[in-house]
Amino acid sequence: MQSVREQLLVYRLETKQDAEAFGELYSLYHEPIQRFIRFRVSSNEVADDLTGDVFLKLWQHVKEGRRVTHFRGLLYQIARNTVIDHYRSAKVILALDDVPEHALGLLESDLPYYGHIEKEKLVAALASVRPEYRELLTFFYFEELRVKEIAMVMHKRPGAVRVQLHRAIKAIRALLSTS
């Protein structure tokens, strides 16, 4: 949920194309977007470049006078599409050098029989699941997007996202039980 400050910044951005508001939103979301992209690409340099592209595309979206109804969802949708464009003809390489501890804690709460999950096992399991499951798990656990936001980003119904998220957790459970 957006804070009142974020809502005001988005309003200023949308109605006045306010560069200062854009700068503040950039400061708030640069690190999470860069982390999201870093999970999906092979190097930090590529992640830096793609993150810049995401914010450039967002600014172009605003300058074209297009509506910004769900800022965070729009930003992740642009990031997702940017990564997809980057890997359109290449195989996705998983780079999770800095899996956040909060993501491990959230996953552990949904996988209570596995106790503490080691980062290496999680990286291996995530690399082994279907790309759409990996993407869902990244959105939900690492970026802490709500199901409704994920549905918007992925152009799916919230019910479909919940079902796929359940299947993704089940797939991770199966992989962790074999390791």
Residue, then its C-alpha position, 0 to 999 in steps of 0.5 A: m500500500q502506498s503511503v500518503r507521501e507516495q500518492l502525492l508524488v504520483y499525483r504530481l508526476e501524473t498531473k504536472q509531469d513534475a521532475e522533482a516528484f519523479g526524482e523522489l519516486y526514483s530514490l524510493y524505488h531504484e533499489p527495489i527495482q534494481r534488486f528485482i532485475r538483478f535476480r533475473v540477469s547475469s551481472n550487476e552491470v546489466a542490472d544497472d543498465l536495465t534499471g536505468d532503462v526502466f526509469l527512462k521508460l517510466w518517464q516516457h510513459v508520463k511524458e506521453g500523458r498516459r495514466v498512472t493508476h497503480f504506480r508500483g505495479l506499473l513500475y514492476q510491469i515495466a521492469r518485467n517487460t524490460v528483462i523479457d526484452h533483454y532475454r527475448s532470444a537468450k536463456v534466463i540466467l539466475a543470479l541471486d548473490d544477495v537473497p534478502e534475509h526477509a525473503l528467506g524468513l517469509l519462505e520459511s514461514d510457508l515451508p514450516y517443515y524445512g526449518h532454516i533454508e540455506k541461501e544456496k539451496l534456495v538459489a538452486a531450487l529457484a533455478s530449477v523451477r519453471p520461469e513463471y514460478r520463479e517470477l511469481l516467487t520473486f514478486f511475492y517473497f522478495e519484492e513483497l508485492r500483493v497478489k493483486e499487484i502481481a496480477m496487474v503486472m502479469h495480466k492475470r486474475p488474482g485467483a489465477v495468481r494465487v493458484q500459481l503461487h500455491r503451485a510454485i511453493k509446492a514445486i519449491r517444497a518438492l525440490l527442497s525435500t530432495s536436496 
